[in-house]
Amino acid sequence: MLAVSAVALFAGQRWAIALIVIAELFLLPTMWPRAFFPGELTTRLVALATLAAIVPGVLAMRRAATVLVVMSGRRRTQLACRRVHVALVAVCLLAVAAPLF
């Protein structure tokens, strides 16, 4: 999903940024425990590099919220964009906390 969305984004499709952010949010709970809990050094380094690569996508979350509002067929208002952005942040926080449970 991440690779196809990245290719679509390079082709100029605005909707791809929303899919990239969602894919990176799903990648986050898989990688952060491998980066910070004991394990092999190479595994930890690869996980840290992956987490570093996720940062630009997480920073684009505000743009992704706007695109998600447009994709859902709703009017693009500041309130709608803010609500979707808060929902994405909540999903991000749940994704970070999920491996702890």
C-alpha positions in Angstrom: 0.0 0.0 0.0 2.8 2.4 0.9 4.7 1.7 -2.3 1.7 2.2 -4.6 0.7 5.3 -2.8 4.2 6.7 -3.1 4.2 6.1 -6.9 0.8 7.7 -7.1 2.0 10.7 -5.2 5.0 11.1 -7.6 2.5 11.0 -10.4 0.8 14.0 -9.0 -2.2 12.4 -7.4 -3.2 14.4 -4.2 -5.2 11.6 -2.7 -2.1 9.5 -2.3 -0.8 11.6 0.7 -3.8 10.4 2.8 -3.0 6.8 2.0 0.7 7.3 2.8 -0.1 8.7 6.2 -2.5 5.9 7.0 0.0 3.2 5.8 2.7 4.8 8.0 0.3 4.8 11.0 -0.1 1.1 10.5 3.6 0.6 10.2 4.3 2.5 13.5 3.1 -0.1 16.0 5.1 -2.8 14.2 8.4 -0.9 14.2 8.7 1.1 17.5 8.8 -2.0 19.8 11.5 -3.5 17.7 13.5 -0.3 17.9 13.3 0.2 21.7 13.0 -3.3 23.3 15.9 -5.6 23.6 16.9 -7.5 20.5 19.6 -7.9 17.9 21.5 -4.7 17.0 20.8 -4.9 13.3 17.1 -5.3 13.9 17.1 -2.3 16.1 19.0 -0.2 13.6 16.6 -1.1 10.8 13.6 -0.3 13.0 15.2 3.1 14.0 15.8 3.9 10.3 12.2 3.0 9.5 10.9 5.2 12.3 13.0 8.0 11.0 11.5 7.5 7.5 8.0 7.7 9.0 8.5 11.2 10.4 7.8 13.1 7.1 4.5 11.2 6.7 3.4 12.0 10.2 4.3 15.6 9.6 2.1 15.6 6.5 -0.9 14.5 8.6 -2.6 17.9 8.4 -2.5 17.8 4.6 -3.8 14.2 4.7 -6.7 15.3 6.9 -7.7 17.9 4.3 -7.5 15.3 1.5 -9.5 12.8 3.5 -12.3 15.3 4.0 -12.4 15.9 0.2 -12.3 12.2 -0.5 -15.2 11.5 1.8 -17.4 13.9 -0.2 -17.9 16.5 2.5 -17.3 20.2 2.2 -13.8 21.2 3.1 -14.3 23.4 6.1 -11.9 24.2 8.8 -14.0 22.3 11.4 -14.2 19.1 9.2 -10.4 19.2 8.6 -9.7 19.7 12.3 -12.0 16.8 13.2 -10.3 14.4 10.8 -6.9 15.6 11.9 -7.8 14.9 15.6 -9.0 11.4 14.5 -5.7 10.7 12.8 -3.8 11.8 15.9 -6.0 9.6 18.0 -5.3 6.6 15.7 -1.6 7.4 16.0 -1.7 7.5 19.8 -3.6 4.2 19.8 -1.1 2.7 17.4 1.8 3.7 19.7 0.0 2.4 22.8 -1.3 -0.9 21.3 1.9 -2.9 21.6 2.0 -2.1 25.3 -1.3 -3.9 26.0 
